[in-house]
Amino acid sequence: MALDQNACYEALKSKDERFDGQFFVGVSSTGIYCRPICHAKLPKRQNCTFFESAAQAEAAGYRPCLQCRPELAPGMAPVDSERTLAKKAARRLQEECGSRVNLETLAGKLGYTDRHLRRAFAEEFGITPNQYLQTCRLLLAKQLLTTTDLRVSRIAEMVGFGSTRQFNEVFKKHYSLTPSSLRRGRRAPKANEAIVVELDYRPPFAWDRLLSFLEMRAIPGVEAVRDGAYLRSVHLPNSHGGVARGWISVSPEQGRNRVAVRVSASLLDVISQVIARVRHQFDLDCNPIAIDEGLQGFAKRFPDAYLSGTRLPGCFEAFEMCVRAVLGQQISVKGASTLAGRVAEKFGAPLDTPFEEIRCTFPRAEDIASLGDKTQDELGSLGIVGARTRTIGCLAQAIAESSIDLSYGADPSKTISQLIALPGIGAWTAHYVSMRATGNPDAFPSTDLGVKKALEGLSQKEIEQIAEDWKPWRSYATINLWSH
C-alpha cells in the first residue's frame, strides 16, 4: 500500500490485521509509535503521523509501544516476523482443528521447528498452540451441538477428540455443562444426511450483489446459483491422507444476520475447513461500518454505484479461481466460464449430488502440474490458446510446490510480485487474484475494462489519482464499480 496519511488512519481505525507491517503510527500525545493492530485507544487524527518503517518512526523521536511491540510486525523480525508465523499457524489450526493436527508436522509445513513455533505462539497469544487448538475444537463442537442434529459421539470425532469420554470431560471442564445437555429433544440424523451450519455476520450484507458476482463467474458443473442460494462442489484433503469430496449450498436466513450452510455428509470430517473457506468466500468477517466510513468520498461521487454492505467476493479454492482469472484475461466473462467448465469436466472428478448443475469437482493444482510436458496439448484440446496453457501450467506448478502463497491473509505485495513473476500474468491478474484469494482489501486493477467503463471519460492517470482517496478499501470500491 502506497503511504497516504488519511488512508492509513482509516486502516488504523479498522484494526484489520491485513494492514499489519505495512505502516506504523507515531502518536504525538504519547511519544510512542505503534502497529496498526495495536489495541490501545484510538488516537485523534491530529495526533497521528504515519511512517513506512519503524526506523523512520524512531528517527522522528518516537519510542516503540510495549503493548503491540513494533519489532514483531511482519517484515521486521529477522525470521520474517514471529507474529506472522504465529498468525499463519493460528489460521491453520482453526481451519484444520477437525483433523488430528500434529504440531511438528504443521511447523515443518511453515518452515520452522515446533519449538520455534511454540515460542512464537507464546509471544503473540500468551498460550500454547495446543491450548489454542483445543479452544478451536470446543467452539466448533459447541456450534455443531447447537445447530445440527449430529450425535455427540460423531461431533467428538469430527472436531478431533480421541474419544467421546475425553470430549465430555474437556467440554464440562471448560463450559460447566455436558455436550448432551445441549442435545435434549433433538432427533438423530439419518445416515448420509446433510447437515446445516449457521454462520453469523455483521450487517448490512448486500447478498444479492455478491450472489450476482458469483453467478456471472460460476464454472459450469462446479458452481451454480439457484433460488437465491450458492451451490458448489468441494474437494479437500482429509486427515487420512486422502481427499474428501462433496457439495455445499449457502443461503441467507431471512430476518437474521447469518447464512445457512448445507454440507453433504461426505464432508463432515473436513467441516472446519469448509467453514473457514465459506467465511472467506462470502467475506463474513467484514466490518461494513468501517468500510462505509472509509469510502464516504466514493459514495458521494458515485451514489448510484455504492451500496452499503457490499462484500469482497473471496474464493473457496485458490487454484480454481486463478485458472478462471487467467482464462478471462482477453475474452468475455461467459467465455472464460465455459472454458473453465471444460477443464473441470476433463480433469476434475465426477461427483453425485442432488443438484443437476453440480456434476464434478475442479482439478487440483497437483493434477494439472502432473501433466508435465503434455499440459499445452491437453489444455489446448479444450480450445485454450497456447499462452494461457503455459500460464496455467506454471501457476499449477508454483502452487503444487508451495513456492507461491495464495492463502487468506498472505502478504499482498509479496503475492502480487510472485504472481507477476510468472509468465502471462500481469498487474491486472495479480491484483485480481490478490483481492479474491488473499482477501487484500486494497487491491486495485486500474487497467480493468469494467473499471474504465464505470469511470468513462477519465484517463488512466486520472483513474489512479481518484483511487488514491479510496485507500485502504480500493478492493471494495472496485467491486462497487464492477457491480454498477
C-alpha positions in Angstrom: 0.0 0.0 0.0 1.5 3.4 -1.0 1.7 5.5 2.1 -1.1 8.0 2.5 -1.8 9.7 5.8 -5.6 9.7 5.6 -5.8 6.2 4.2 -3.5 5.0 7.0 -5.8 6.5 9.6 -8.8 4.7 8.1 -6.8 1.4 8.2 -5.8 2.2 11.8 -9.5 2.7 12.8 -10.4 -0.7 11.4 -7.7 -2.6 13.4 -7.6 -5.0 10.4 -4.6 -7.3 10.7 -4.2 -7.3 7.0 -2.5 -3.9 7.3 0.0 -5.0 9.9 3.6 -4.3 8.9 2.6 -2.0 6.0 2.9 1.1 8.1 3.5 2.4 11.7 1.7 5.3 13.5 3.5 7.8 15.8 1.2 9.4 18.4 2.4 12.9 19.4 0.4 12.9 22.6 2.3 9.9 24.0 5.5 10.0 22.1 5.0 6.3 21.2 4.7 4.6 17.8 2.5 1.5 17.2 1.4 -1.1 14.7 -2.0 -0.6 13.0 -3.4 -3.5 15.0 -2.5 -2.1 18.5 -5.4 -2.5 20.9 -4.7 0.8 22.7 -7.4 3.5 22.5 -7.7 5.1 19.0 -5.7 8.4 19.0 -7.1 11.5 17.4 -6.2 12.1 13.8 -4.4 15.3 14.5 -2.0 13.4 16.9 -1.1 10.8 14.3 1.9 10.7 11.9 2.3 7.6 9.7 5.6 6.1 8.7 6.6 3.4 6.3 9.1 1.8 8.7 9.9 1.6 12.4 13.2 3.2 11.7 11.5 6.3 10.3 9.3 6.5 13.4 12.3 6.2 15.8 14.3 8.8 13.7 11.4 11.1 14.3 11.8 10.7 18.1 9.0 8.1 18.8 9.5 5.2 21.2 8.2 1.7 20.4 5.0 0.6 22.0 5.4 -2.0 24.8 2.0 -3.5 24.1 1.9 -4.2 20.4 5.8 -4.5 20.1 6.6 -3.0 16.6 9.7 -5.1 16.4 7.5 -8.2 15.7 5.5 -6.7 12.9 5.5 -8.6 9.6 8.8 -8.0 7.7 10.5 -6.6 10.8 11.8 -9.6 12.7 14.9 -11.5 11.5 12.9 -14.6 10.7 10.1 -12.8 8.7 8.3 -11.9 12.0 7.4 -14.4 14.6 4.0 -12.7 14.7 3.4 -13.6 11.1 4.4 -17.2 11.9 2.0 -17.3 14.9 -0.9 -15.8 12.9 -0.3 -18.3 10.0 -0.2 -21.2 12.4 -3.4 -19.9 14.2 -5.3 -19.8 10.9 -4.1 -23.3 10.0 -5.1 -24.6 13.4 -8.5 -23.1 13.2 -9.1 -24.4 9.7 -7.8 -27.9 10.4 -8.9 -28.3 14.0 -11.2 -31.2 13.0 -8.2 -33.3 12.0 -5.6 -34.9 14.2 -3.2 -31.9 13.8 0.4 -32.7 14.6 2.3 -29.6 15.8 5.7 -30.9 14.5 4.2 -31.5 11.0 2.4 -28.1 11.0 5.6 -26.3 11.9 7.5 -28.2 9.2 5.0 -27.1 6.6 5.5 -23.5 7.7 9.3 -23.9 7.5 10.1 -23.9 11.2 10.7 -26.3 14.1 7.9 -27.0 16.6 10.0 -25.4 19.3 10.3 -22.2 17.4 6.6 -22.3 16.7 5.7 -22.7 20.4 7.9 -19.8 21.3 6.3 -17.5 18.6 2.9 -18.6 19.7 3.6 -17.8 23.3 4.9 -14.3 22.3 1.8 -13.5 20.3 -1.0 -15.1 22.2 0.3 -15.9 25.6 -0.8 -19.5 25.3 0.5 -22.7 23.7 -0.6 -23.9 20.2 -2.3 -26.9 21.9 -4.4 -24.6 24.1 -5.4 -22.6 21.0 -6.2 -25.8 19.1 -8.4 -27.1 22.0 -10.3 -23.8 22.1 -10.9 -24.0 18.3 -12.2 -27.6 18.7 -14.5 -26.7 21.6 -16.0 -23.7 19.9 -16.6 -25.8 16.7 -18.1 -28.5 18.8 -20.4 -26.1 20.5 -21.6 -24.7 17.2 -22.3 -28.2 15.9 -24.1 -29.2 19.0 -26.4 -26.2 18.9 -27.1 -26.0 15.1 -27.1 -29.7 14.0 -28.7 -33.0 14.9 -25.4 -34.9 14.8 -24.7 -37.4 17.6 -22.4 -36.3 20.3 -20.0 -39.2 19.5 -19.9 -38.1 15.9 -19.2 -34.5 16.8 -16.4 -35.6 19.1 -14.8 -37.4 16.3 -15.3 -34.6 13.8 -13.6 -31.9 16.0 -10.6 -34.1 16.6 -11.1 -35.6 20.1 -9.8 -39.2 20.5 -12.9 -40.4 22.3 -16.3 -39.3 23.4 -15.3 -39.6 27.0 -12.4 -37.2 26.6 -14.6 -34.8 24.7 -17.2 -34.9 27.5 -14.6 -34.3 30.2 -12.9 -31.3 28.4 -16.3 -29.8 27.4 -17.6 -30.0 31.0 -14.4 -28.6 32.4 -14.4 -25.5 30.2 -18.2 -24.8 29.9 -19.5 -26.3 33.1 -22.1 -28.4 31.2 -22.1 -31.6 29.3 -22.5 -31.8 25.5 -25.6 -33.9 25.9 -27.3 -31.2 27.8 -27.4 -29.1 24.6 -28.9 -32.0 22.6 -32.1 -32.9 24.5 -35.1 -33.2 22.3 -33.1 -33.4 19.1 -33.5 -36.3 16.7 -30.6 -38.3 15.4 -29.9 -37.6 11.7 -30.3 -40.2 9.1 -27.3 -41.9 7.6 -25.7 -39.8 4.8 -27.9 -36.9 5.6 -26.6 -33.4 5.0 -26.3 -31.0 8.0 -26.9 -27.3 8.3 -24.3 -25.0 9.9 -25.2 -21.4 10.7 -22.6 -18.6 10.3 -23.2 -15.1 11.6 -22.0 -11.8 10.0 -22.2 -8.1 10.7 -25.0 -6.3 8.9 -25.7 -4.8 6.4 -25.0 -7.5 3.9 -25.6 -6.9 0.2 -26.3 -10.5 -0.5 -27.9 -10.1 -4.0 -24.9 -8.1 -5.2 -22.4 -10.8 -4.0 -24.5 -13.6 -5.4 -24.8 -11.9 -8.8 -21.0 -11.6 -8.9 -20.5 -15.3 -8.2 -23.3 -16.3 -10.6 -21.7 -14.4 -13.5 -18.4 -16.2 -12.9 -19.7 -19.6 -11.9 -17.9 -22.6 -13.5 -20.4 -25.0 -15.2 -20.5 -28.3 -13.4 -18.7 -26.9 -10.3 -20.7 -23.9 -9.2 -24.3 -22.6 -9.7 -26.8 -20.2 -8.2 -30.4 -21.5 -7.7 -33.3 -19.8 -5.9 -31.1 -17.3 -4.1 -28.6 -19.9 -2.9 -25.0 -20.6 -4.0 -24.1 -24.2 -4.8 -20.8 -25.8 -5.4 -18.7 -29.0 -5.4 -15.9 -29.4 -2.8 -12.7 -31.4 -2.6 -10.5 -31.0 0.5 -7.6 -33.0 2.0 -8.6 -35.1 5.0 -6.6 -36.3 8.0 -6.2 -39.8 6.4 -4.0 -38.5 3.6 -6.9 -38.7 1.1 -9.4 -36.3 -0.4 -13.0 -35.7 0.8 -15.4 -34.8 -1.9 -18.9 -33.5 -1.6 -21.1 -30.4 -2.0 -22.4 -27.4 -0.1 -25.1 -24.8 -0.5 -25.0 -21.3 1.1 -28.1 -19.2 1.5 -29.1 -16.2 3.8 -31.6 -16.7 6.6 -34.4 -14.2 6.4 -34.6 -11.8 9.3 -31.4 -13.0 10.9 -27.8 -11.8 10.3 -26.5 -15.2 9.3 -26.2 -17.6 6.4 -27.1 -21.3 6.5 -24.6 -23.7 5.0 -25.8 -27.1 4.0 -22.9 -29.6 4.0 -23.0 -33.1 2.5 -22.3 -36.0 4.8 -19.2 -36.8 2.9 -17.6 -33.6 4.1 -18.2 -33.9 7.8 -14.6 -34.9 8.5 -13.4 -31.7 7.0 -16.1 -29.4 8.4 -13.7 -27.0 10.0 -12.1 -26.4 6.5 -15.5 -25.9 4.9 -16.5 -23.3 7.5 -13.2 -21.4 7.2 -13.5 -21.3 3.4 -17.1 -20.2 3.4 -16.3 -17.4 5.8 -13.6 -16.2 3.4 -15.5 -16.6 0.2 -18.5 -14.6 1.5 -16.4 -12.1 3.5 -18.4 -12.9 6.6 -15.8 -11.3 8.9 -16.1 -8.0 7.2 -16.8 -4.8 9.2 -19.1 -2.9 6.8 -19.3 0.2 9.1 -15.6 0.7 8.9 -15.7 0.4 5.1 -18.7 2.8 4.8 -16.7 5.4 6.8 -13.6 4.9 4.6 -15.5 5.2 1.3 -17.6 8.2 2.1 -16.0 10.2 -0.6 -16.6 7.4 -3.1 -20.3 7.1 -2.1 -20.7 10.9 -2.6 -19.1 10.9 -6.0 -20.8 7.7 -7.3 -24.1 7.5 -5.3 -25.6 5.1 -7.9 -22.7 2.7 -7.6 -22.1 2.5 -3.9 -24.1 0.0 -1.9 -23.5 -0.3 1.9 -22.8 -3.9 2.9 -21.0 -4.8 -0.4 -18.8 -7.7 0.4 -15.4 -8.6 -1.2 -16.0 -11.9 -3.1 -13.4 -14.3 -1.9 -12.8 -17.8 -3.2 -13.3 -21.3 -1.9 -10.4 -22.7 -3.8 -7.5 -20.5 -4.9 -6.2 -22.5 -7.9 -9.7 -22.8 -9.3 -10.2 -19.1 -9.1 -6.7 -18.4 -10.6 -7.4 -20.6 -13.6 -10.7 -18.8 -14.2 -8.9 -15.4 -13.9 -6.2 -16.4 -16.4 -8.8 -17.7 -18.9 -10.7 -14.4 -18.6 -7.7 -12.2 -19.5 -8.8 -11.4 -23.1 -12.2 -13.0 -23.5 -15.7 -12.4 -22.1 -16.8 -13.4 -18.6 -19.1 -16.1 -20.1 -16.4 -17.4 -22.4 -14.0 -17.8 -19.6 -16.6 -19.7 -17.5 -17.2 -22.0 -20.5 -13.5 -22.9 -20.8 -13.1 -23.4 -17.1 -16.1 -25.8 -17.2 -14.3 -27.8 -19.9 -11.2 -28.0 -17.7 -13.3 -29.3 -14.8 -15.2 -31.9 -16.9 -11.9 -33.3 -18.4 -9.5 -33.2 -15.4 -11.8 -33.0 -12.4 -13.5 -35.9 -10.6 -17.2 -36.8 -11.3 -19.5 -36.2 -8.3 -23.0 -37.4 -7.5 -25.1 -34.5 -6.0 -28.8 -33.7 -5.5 -28.3 -30.7 -7.9 -28.2 -31.3 -11.7 -26.0 -28.3 -12.1 -23.2 -29.7 -9.9 -21.5 -32.7 -11.6 -17.8 -32.6 -10.8 -15.0 -31.1 -8.7 -12.4 -28.8 -10.2 -8.9 -30.4 -10.6 -6.3 -29.6 -8.0 -3.1 -27.8 -8.9 -1.3 -31.1 -8.5 -3.5 -32.7 -11.1 -2.6 -30.1 -13.8 1.1 -30.0 -12.7 1.3 -33.7 -13.2 0.6 -33.3 -16.9 4.1 -32.0 -17.3 5.1 -31.6 -21.0 1.6 -32.6 -22.0 0.0 -29.6 -20.4 -0.1 -27.4 -23.5 -1.6 -30.2 -25.7 -4.1 -31.3 -23.1 -5.4 -27.9 -22.3 -5.1 -26.8 -25.9 -7.5 -29.5 -27.0 -10.2 -27.7 -25.0 -9.8 -24.5 -27.0 -7.4 -22.7 -24.7 -4.8 -20.7 -26.5 -1.1 -21.6 -26.1 -0.2 -18.5 -24.0 -2.9 -19.4 -21.5 -1.9 -23.0 -21.3 1.6 -22.1 -20.4 0.5 -19.7 -17.7 -1.9 -22.2 -16.2 0.8 -24.9 -16.2 3.4 -22.6 -14.5 0.7 -21.5 -12.0 -0.2 -25.1 -11.2 3.5 -26.0 -10.7 4.1 -23.0 -8.4 1.1 -23.8 -6.2 1.8 -27.5 -6.1 5.4 -26.8 -5.0 4.2 -24.2 -2.4 6.5 -21.6 -4.0 3.7 -19.0 -4.0 1.4 -18.2 -1.1 -2.3 -17.7 -2.1 -3.7 -18.3 1.3 -6.1 -15.9 3.0 -4.2 -13.1 4.8 -0.9 -13.6 2.8 1.3 -10.6 2.3 -0.4 -8.8 -0.6 2.7 -7.1 -2.0 4.6 -10.4 -1.9 1.8 -12.3 -3.5 1.4 -9.7 -6.3 5.2 -9.8 -7.1 5.2 -13.6 -7.1 2.3 -13.7 -9.5 3.8 -11.1 -11.9 7.0 -13.1 -12.0 5.0 -16.0 -13.7 4.7 -15.9 -17.5 1.5 -14.5 -18.8 0.4 -12.8 -15.5 0.3 -9.0 -15.5 -0.7 -6.4 -13.0 -4.5 -6.8 -13.6 -4.5 -10.6 -13.0 -2.1 -10.2 -10.0 -4.3 -7.6 -8.3 -7.5 -9.6 -9.0 -6.1 -12.8 -7.5 -4.7 -10.9 -4.5 -8.1 -9.4 -4.0 -10.1 -12.6 -4.1 -7.6 -15.3 -2.9 -5.7 -13.5 -0.1 -8.5 -11.1 0.9 -6.4 -8.0 0.1 -8.8 -5.0 0.9 -6.7 -2.5 -1.1 -6.1 -4.2 -4.4 -6.9 -2.0 -7.4 -6.7 -3.4 -11.0 -6.7 0.1 -12.5 -6.4 -1.1 -16.1 -9.6 -3.3 -15.8 -12.1 -2.8 -18.6 -15.0 -2.7 -16.1 -13.3 0.0 -14.0 -12.6 2.1 -17.1 -16.2 1.7 -18.3 -17.6 2.7 -14.9 -15.3 5.7 -14.9 -15.8 6.5 -18.6 -14.3 9.8 -19.7 -11.3 9.7 -17.3 -7.8 8.9 -18.4 -5.7 6.1 -16.8 -3.8 8.7 -14.8 -7.0 10.3 -13.6 -8.4 7.0 -12.6 -5.4 6.1 -10.5 -5.3 9.6 -8.9 -9.0 9.4 -7.9 -8.5 5.9 -6.4 -5.9 7.3 -4.0 -8.8 8.7 -2.0 -10.3 5.2 -1.6 -7.4 3.7 0.2 -7.2 1.4 2.1 -10.5 0.0 0.7 -9.9 0.1 -3.0 -10.9 -3.6 -3.4 -14.4 -2.7 -2.1 -14.6 0.4 -4.3 -13.7 -1.8 -7.3 -16.5 -4.3 -6.5 -18.9 -1.4 -6.4 -17.7 -0.1 -9.8 -18.0 -3.6 -11.3 -21.5 -4.1 -10.0 -22.5 -0.7 -11.2 
